Amino acid sequence: MGKLQEFEITFTNSKVVYNPGESISGTVRIKTSHSLQFKAIKVYCVGSCGISSKLNDASWMLEEKYLSSTLSVADKGILSAGEHSFPFQFLIPASVPTSFEGPFGKILYKIRAFIDTPRFSKDYKTQRPFYLLNVLNLNELPDIEQPSCAVTTKKFTYLLVKTGTLMLKACSDLRGYTPGQIIKLSTEIHNKSGKDTGYVMASLIQRVSYKTKRPVFDLRPIAEVEGAGVKGGKHAEWREQIIVPPLPQSGLTGCNLIDIEYFIQVSLKSPEAVVTLPIYIGNIAVNLTPSIPHPIAHGAPMPARPSLSPASVVPSAPPVEDNLEGELGAGGVDSEEIPTKSHSQQDPSGMPLSVSPGAFGHASGPVPPQSQQHVQSSDGSAPVFCLSTGATIPFFTDGNSTPVPTSCPLILPPEYSTWEYPHEPPPTYEESCSSNNSSFNSSMR
């Protein structure tokens, strides 16, 4: 740096995550070995979103700005040799969106400092990013506490001459979740044919839409679980659980160029049948009424179900005694339980992976005790950005305390840098519920 030995930006209390409407403050520190003449020392607070139609392209096709403030902390003069500090403070507008980074666009916020020197002298500049969390309160969304359900019926031909009918129905317990919570998924399959079906697959899927002139859709599975098939003439039920990993919230309120959607897709192979369940990911959990106890919010397990504490949840089917023994399904056939074959949120040994409940400070309700054997300790080398899903600073703390970035123990999808070009957008909710299977299947291709 020549005369400049140190030129850095520090934030008050080392805080790096802010909410809209807050003030961001800090200090510009300068250390020089010799006197330095300058025309001005300025600090900028900037924030914008840029998108492109090319993968990981730094030149934006479209851009919108959220922050653009300038503060002159020193006018024309001379910095003597030694250390100097210049405080700054900016007010963050109330309508700015949450930070996000994806393969076709980013929402970035930065503090920049600039030393403007006389003509023919070298100018100096530095910058430091900060992150915004525009909290999404799930309780403000209509019918968020209700189940999300979809059903489809498939007529098919097998053995060239025989025909059969299959009904696939799936439901989630809620329509909105926060990171660390559990999605309880129940699936019914009525196989009114003499042919066994293929395996059943449930996936938590993220779709990011980049609104260029020709919109780009990035569609990727976040978690996947596979169950066995259903024998001919049987009515079967499948119950599973998916842990919601650190994910950016649905919608990205305040951003007009990037939209984020989530849904659960349940599909059956041979014959092919698919339903989709739209869900929301937010920052403040659904506040269930006392008449509907929620195991995560109240720490109490439901009767005859495995414990749903994030620290001890096992992503697999419930025990046999939870089956609907003795009950008859549609058409008078016995109801059986579908076993789970694989779950992406289990490690190779088959042990469930845990989520640190203290890592998600914006989820309501008391925090259950954490099993220490699965907790990963935080350190300075831990990532503060979850590239796999675009979740910025996935772990938050309440109040004004400094957020401690920690590594996420969940198995996340591949990094954006290694992911292939995004798929076509998934079917709409209406299409998934339609009984017209020919048009539905064509929309999936």
N, C-alpha and C positions, 0 to 999 in steps of 0.2 A: 504493500500500500504506500510505500514511500514515506512521507511525513506522517501518514495516518497509521498508527499502531493498532487502534481499536475503533470500530464503528459498528455498534449493535443496538438493537431495540429490545427492551425488556418490558413485560407487562406487569402491572401492579398485582402483587400476590401470586405471580406466575400463572395467572388465570388465562386459559386459552379458549374456553368455550363460553359463549355469551348468548343471551336471549334478546330478541328484538325489543327495543325500548330501553335497553340498558346503556350505560356509558362504558366505553373502553378507554382505559388510561394506562400510562406507562412512562418510560423514560428513554430518551435517545442518549446513549453514552458514547463519548468521543475521547480518544486518547491520542495525542500527537507527540512526536519526538522533537519537532521544531515548530516555530510559530507558523500559522496557516492563515493566509488572507482569504476572505470569502465575501461574496456579495449577498448571500442569504442562506439560511438553513431552514428547510421546510419539511413538514411531515404530512403525509397524505394517508387518508383512510379510503380505501377503494374496495368495491365489490361488484361482481358482474357474473353473468352467465353467458357462455359461448357454446355453440354447437356446430358440428360439421357432418357432412355425409360420408366422410372418409374415416377409417379406423385410426384412432390415436393421432389425428391431424391437429397440429397446434394452430393452424390458421383457421379462424372461425368463419363460417358462412353467414351465421346470424348471431347477434349479440344484444343483450339488454343489460343496463346498468342499474344497480341498486344503491350503491354508495359512491360518492365522489366529493370528499371534503378535504380542504387544504388548510394547514395551520403553519404560519411563519413563526418559528420559535426564536429566531435571531436574525436581525438585519445586518447590513453591511458592517464589517469590522475585521478584527484579527483574533484568532484563537492562539493564545500563548501555549507554549509547550507544557504538557501535562494532561490531566483528566478534566473533562467537562460533562455536565449533565443538563439535559433540556427536557422538562416534563411536557406531556401532551395529554389531551383528553378529547374524545369525540362521542357524540350521541348517536346511537344506532337507531335508525327508523323502526317503526313498529310493524312494518309490512314486508320486511325482507325475508326471503325463503331460507330454508335450511341448507347448509353446505352439502355438496354432493360432487362426486367425481365418477364419470363413466367413460366408456370407450369412444363415445361420439359427442360428449359434452361435459362441462364442469360448471359448478357454482362455487366460486372462489372469493375469499375475503383476505385482504392483506393490509398491513401497515407498512408504508414505505417512507424512508428518510433520504433526503437529498442535500448535498452540500454544493452550492453553486459558487464556483471560484471565478476569478477574473479571466479575461480572454487569454488564450494560449496556455492556461493552466488546466490540470486534470480535475474534472468533476468527480465527486464520490457519491455513491448511492448504496443503500442496503434495504432489505425488506424482511418481513416476518409474517407468516400466515396466522390467522386466527379463524375460529370456527363458530358458526351460528346454529342454534337449535331453535327453530320456530315450533314450539310444542303443539302437537296434535292431541287434543283431548277427545278420546273415543266416545265419551258420554255425550258429546254434542252432535253425534251422528244419529239419525233416526233408526229405530229398531235394531240398534247395535247389539242388544242383549239377546236377540232372537237367534235361533239356529239358521244357518244358511244351507238350504237343501236344493237338490236337483234330481230329476229322474228321467230316464229314457227307456224306450222299449225297442228291441231289435228282433225283427223276423229274419230268419236265415234258412238256407237250404244246406243239407249235408247228405252225404252218400248219394248225391245226384237227384234223388227222388224224395227224400224225407225232408220235412220242414219242421222248424221249431221256433219257439218264442222265448226271448230272454228279457228280463227287466232288471235294470241297474239303477239303484237309488243310493245317494250318499248325502250325509248331513254332517255339518260341524256344529259344535255346541254353542258357539257364538259367531258373530260376524266381525269381531274386532279383537286384536291381541296386541300386547307389547312384547318386546324382546325379553326372553326368559320365561314367558308363559307357555302353557301347553295347549296345543290344538287337539281336542278330542274328536276323533273322526269315526263315524259309524257308517257301514256300508251294508246294503242288502242286495243279494243276487237271487232272483228266481229263475232257475234254469228249467223251463218247461219243454225239454227235448230229451232225446236219448243220447246226446253227445256231451262229453265232458268239455268244459271250457278251458281256455288257457289261463295263465296267471293273471292276478289283479294287481294293479300298480296305483299308488297314491303319491302325488308330488305336490310340494309347496313351490309355486312358480312365481317368479318376479318378471314383470314386463315393464321395461322402460321405453317410453316413446319420445323420440327426438323430433320436434316439429319443424323440420326443414321443408322446402318446397315439395319434396317427395319424402314424406315421413319415413323415418327409420325406426324399426322396432327391435329391441334387444330382449330376447326371451330366453330365460335360463332357469333350470331347476335349482332350488335352494336345498331341499331335502327330499329324499325318495324312500319309499318303503314298499316292499313287494310281498304279496300273499299268494297262497296256493290257489289252484283252480277249483271249480265247483262241478261235482259229478252230475251226470244226467238225471233229470227228474228231482233235483234237490233244491231246497230253499236254504241258503246259507247267509250267515252274518259275519262281518269282519269289523273288529274294533281296534283302532290304533291310536297312537299318540305321536305328535311331532312337536319338538321343542323349537320355538321361534328364536333363531339366532340374532345377533346384532344386525339390524336392517334399517335403512332409511325409511322414513314414514311415507305413507301413501299420499299421493297428490302433489307434494312439494308446493304447498300454498304460497302464493306470491310469485311463482315462476310461471311464465307463459310459454317457455320453450321446451321444458322437460316435464314429463308426467310419469308417475310411478304407480303401477297397479299390482295387486297380488291376488292370486286365486289358487284354490286347491283343485287339481285335476285328478279324477279317478277314472282309470281306463281298464278295459278288459280286452284281452287278446283271444281271438278265435272263439266266438265271433267278435269282431271289433265293436266296441261300444265305449263312449266317453261322456262324462258329465263334468261340468266345471262349477265350482262354488266360489263366488267373489267374496273376498274378505278384505279387511283393512288392517294395516299395521300402524300403530300410533305410539305415543309417549306416555299417556296417562291411561291406565287400565280401566276397563268397564267396571262401573260400580254397581254390582249386583245387589238386588234387594235382599233383605234377611230371609225371605221365603225361598230364595234360590241360593243356597250356600255355595260359595265358590272356593274350591280347595286351595287355590293359590293365594287368594286374598285373605283367607281366614286360617289357613294352615291345617284344615281338617280334611281327612280323606273321605271320599264318598263311600257309602256302604257297598261292600262286595266288589270294590274296585281297587286297583293298586294305588299306592300313594302318589299324589300328583305334585308333591314338592319338587321344585326344580333341581334340588340337590340330590334327590333319590329316584327320580322318575326313570323307569325302564321302558324305552320305546319298543314295546312288543305287545302282542295280543294279551288280553286278560286271561286269568286262569279258567280252567274248565268249569268250575262251580259257578262262574258268572254267566254261563250259557243259559239260554232260555229253554231249559230241559222240559220236555213233555209238551211244549207248545207246538202247534202246527202252523206252518207257513201257508201262503196262498196255494190253493189247489190241493190242500190236505196233505202235503208232504212234510216230513220231519225237518225241523230246523237244525242246522249244524253250524259249528264255529269254524271259520277259515283260519288255519295257522299262518303265522308270518314266516316268510323264508329269509328275508334280509331287510336291513334298515341302515340307511346311510349315516345315521347318527349313533351308530355303535362302532367301537374300535374293532380291529381284527380279532381280538380275544373274545368278542361278544359282550364285553362289559359296556353298560350305558355310559355316555359322556354326560358330564354335569355342567351346569351353568352357575356361576357365582351370583347369588341373588343380590348382593350388595353392589354389583356392577351396573344395575339398572335402576338408578335412583328415582326415576320418574314414574315407576310403577307403583300404584297405590297399595296400601295394605302393609301389615308387618312383615318383616323379613324372617323366614324360617332359618333355623341353624344350618350352617354350611358344613358339609362333610369335608374335612381337611385333606383327605387322601387324594381328592381330585382337583384341588385348587391349585392354580398356577400362580406363583408369586410374581408380583409386578416388579419391573426394574427399568432402568433408563433405556435399555435397548429394545423394550417391547414396542410393537408398532402402534401408532396413534391413528392409523387409517386402515380401514378394512377394504382392501382393493377388490376382493372377490365380489362384494355386493354393493359397493359404493357407500357403505355406511361410514360416515365421518365421526371420529372419536366415539367408537361404539359404546364406551363405558362412561357414564356420567355420575356426578355426585350431587346431592341436594345442597341448596343454600349457596353460600359464597365460598365454600371450601374448594380447594384446587382439585380438579379431576385427575385421577391417577390412571393413565393408560395401561391396560393389561392385555395379555395375549388371550385370544378366544380359544377355548379348548374344543369347540365344535368343528366337525369336518365340513368345511365350506366348499362351494363349487370352484371350478378352476379360475385362475386369475384372468382378468380381462385381456391381458397381453397374449395369452395362449388360446383364447376362445375363438372359435370360428365366427364367420360372419353371421349376424343374428338371423333367427328364423322369422317366418311370417307371423303376424299376430294371431293369437288364439281365437277360437270362436266366441261370440257374444254369449251372455247368459241366456238370452232367449233361444238362441240356436241350440244350446246344450240341453234345454228343456223340451225342445221340439220332438214330436214323435215321428216326424218325417225324416227317417234315417238316411235316405239317399242324399238329400240336400245337406244334412248335417255332416255326413262323411266327406262329401266333396269340399265343404268349407274347411275341414281339418287338413286337407292335403295341401 
